[in-house]
Amino acid sequence: MSQAGAPGTAGDGLYVRRNLTPESAASLIAWAKEQGFTNLVPEYELHATVVHSRSPVWLRPKSGNVAASTGGRWVGALGDNGAVVLHIVAPDLETRWQEARDIGASWDYEGYNPHVTFTYDAGDVDLSKVEPFAGDLVFGPEIHEPLNEHWAEEKGFVKVDASALSVLPTLEAMAIDIPSTPGHPNKHPFKGILTRIDQPSDKPPGGSRNHRVILTRAAAEKALPTLLGMPIDLSANLSDHDVKRKIGTITAATIEGDAIHIEGFLYAADFPDEVARVQSERSRLGFSYEMRNIYVKDITAASWEITDCVFTGAAILYRDKAAYSTTSLAAQAEENTMDINEFKELLKAQGEAQEKAMKDALDAGVATVNKRIDAIEASAAEEKKKADEEKAAAAAAAKANADKVALELQAAAAKEASDKTIKELQDQLASQATQIKDLQAAAAKHAEEPARKTLSPHITQLLARSGLTLPTGEGKLSVADVDKALAATSLEPVKRMEIKNTLSKAGLIA
């Protein structure tokens, strides 16, 4: 489903699309070419349809980009007009489609399946073997425009390879404003007839499916500006197109009578052998155009009538190999008498002169660059010095702060140690006070106890003779023990009584 830039009548419905960003579009086209597709939709036309409503509804356009998921992709045909699409999973697009449906937007299909149409002519590509595009797909802001359901029919032709082009001004002559550079070694002028208009081609051109073609004047006038800046290519055998071998550029295009005339220059210094060959065989050579975005009025007709197209370049080849044998090439007519060897010598001399000029310019440029490098190095040195000073200042500040913290820690540690010492001394004093108190209590008790009487030496001797041993401490002798000990002696009774009385007075007998 596609409606790119189609005008519509106000109130005839709503068409909303999001075009791929340039990066995503370029990646998708590169992938399509790798898969074998040739007639591709232009990058700026690649889009996903969001709303295709015949009912007039209004949505506020959404800005910003949205991205498709990387999974769930597959390639398939769409409809019967040759369209091939990449089906994608894009939740943001699906949500937006549902929002439109909720406010009354119509939809003629079963469900919403977001996709990007990248060609309208699959050719011989087997779609079952195509690997889906796996890169990022990012879509730009929404584009809102009136719906025109019959835009293709209204143009009166069947789409062959791409979506509709934006309208270009109708001009009969165009040229790129390029300054004249006589003697430039890499610009060899050419001019000639590119193709005839309103006339059937002598043979089918490549890609026409064996149909001869007619380029209408209206199509030629519309597409004329697209020739400017397009490349000139050349195949090795001068019998075909080789779009990867571009040897020149088209700078001017005009319509004169029934022919499109082009002018430009070939890259003589880059392709000296090829340009020399073109110069020597110019009487046998002609042009063959290259185009895309082609519209054909009736693809069932024997000759395809091209009603719209975009020129993408031209090839130099032998006239009998071109679709129109009446095309022509004149490569620098003022040198018609120069043979190929003389032409090569001229190119060589021009190349040497250009090389010297380039060397002089390079030397001057190198000197300027060296001065610039010196200035940059000086600036870098100054910046480094400043950075070193700032680094040193920061280090000094950090050290001062560290020293301050260390002193505070030391003071705190000293206070903690002092507090601990005082506590220990206080504990010791308390302990000593307790000991003194205990000693005082013991002394007081000792003072209160009665003192034992001292025995005379005479009694002590008598006790020794009796075999009695005086008790120690608080111990005392029993009367029985004393009597028994004294009875065993030869002491007189009087002496015995003296000893007992003395012991009793001394508190030694219980």
Steps between C-alpha positions, in 0.01 A plus 500: 500500500655829395397855434809719493429864446162435333276803502146453625184698537456659841266293713549188286655306786838482665829339406780484760847357443843502657800509267815307586791712618775543236729258685238226525386555140855469366556179698173351375580579135850350537343183641245482216777523241691220673186286477488551121229765469573767238206735446477651847295775657713814554636536851301819561173316417544204741229519764247314713130582473335573836154625400313440172153629576229597257313654794606857578656483847746730672813398686762730642823413314762334717861612487811304596633169372374148564682171445381160382584183690784290362304175507192370320599624154425330169491589131196442281296624206220751558208513259522417131696801371842352570556670835741329739506606863696442818252412774608632839395509864459859619298543823504882473345489152245240608397711801463809281290306245268387781470861626382604153254211483362594843404848376332370184773450239404237242721208399428274203720210606494224758709630788806721483827356376769771484734466204735688269460467122846500342426395139211463257688265271646189664621369166632145524583513872371197693338661803514174696880521499527864604655557843303773685678826574646478852633855547350790693183655358432849635208709375482879507209727602148442373396649165127576468329562164157458340425149379495437124404137449534512123823691461656233273195477275473879476856520366400257225785250525609185675783522747804299392767552764433774751255731665386831355752778458460848632407739220798663329483821296468452124817631336643468152861574590703459816866542592722486806689822563858367494786750455697461180842346566685480167784251502377318810667157481203312645220671301472394136187660343237299310157560351251297301145370455384285792170372354209573269155594632155397376670231287512121560845368584680297233530210745380417853720661766616301799231443764208554259407131488563491126274798426608794289441830678377849414607792717220757479582868471309574819705242690824628345425861593411400856805278550752730329626660826578157644781458245712772658788365704430142396794273410627374167612136512695283258528122470823331398356380166297816426196278452314525830439705813739488796361725775797427727747643247415870493737703283320834467218737597208661316493878555237618247191364326272650234210391282549593137236374260451129560825445692646549847849649475746472789840651581758439768853380556690173533760431771802499269767480770320224694416295189762593235472176299120503497478868401763449229296213360182709502686779319636268232169311440257786552351471150373149584372580846174625644310519830250277678300647786449345845179573693293396801152576637354418159128520426358320197157579360421141397737213581306270265581716196771395255686826562504640851408867511697661782293775657724576799855414608816618673832495316783345704782520246613395154744256344736552208487202263501405134198641318382159382483388864284792614121497503510799261761469228473870415665623821840663460813601688743781428796495734695828477447566127790748483741210531363291213841468336671364810568125501491289813875522572501879462199517726676293767804728479275801547340342804845417638622859459184636657535251783860605570402867507214423731728289722746791539221740583364256753848451653549876537158533659576204725831652614329827581228312681755298698673822614168639614416176675839497675440852632162393619652194669760719674225728627298202618803349677578834671140529611507141621821566699342805663190302583717221647694749715177647627362154569821400686479814716138433580587139578786608734272750677236234543762257637627763750147572617435129536823456705413793728159354558654157569746652749217679678303179522811316632551761774138475600529122514819524711333744741201272528730200560699691766182603677375144488834372644495769772145414596600134519804574722295714738243223524771243578650726772157560647444123506839447669424767763166343566669160540764639735235679701322168540823331612573776751149473633541123540834546678349761727217266585741217573716723719199618691391143561850400613504790742175384654628142571647438859872458504641172626709516816865421469613181686803516724810304404449280808152394386623455147770258622245309708272469199793369299574239767136393496500459125227760444516720191337837515222544242536758223257767396165463672561140604466387866596196710236285660511441876514124443801532268679723754426263793609199301824665395580624852415159655758341282770724650679477829389851595367558840132570530574857598693555178222341301245735646727798429526401136123456460429832666753675282354344181150586609592863568669516164177380340661185367265251665151456371 
